[in-house]
């Protein structure tokens, strides 16, 4: 089975970028070297890989990436810091 990866990069401007790839090493190199000049991260280098998860089901990887992209900064940081118990309470919207 082919591996897929969902990853979070911390940018030089302190923002986070969430992506998906089938080759994590190659994709990180593309981000760091600025292969795509029109990308979100081109002017936000250097970048730091702060989280990644492996998947054998590409559909689950895509679903997870989309979910994380909607998360608040606090929730992403709880994931990055492996504070999994905090995730359910860190909803994006305040009620």
Secondary structure, 3 states (H helix, E strand, C coil): CCCEEEEEEECCCCCEEEEEECCHHHHHHHHHHCCCCCCCCHHHCCCEEEEEEEECCHHHHHHHHHHHHCCCHHHHHHHHCCCHHHHHHCCCCCC
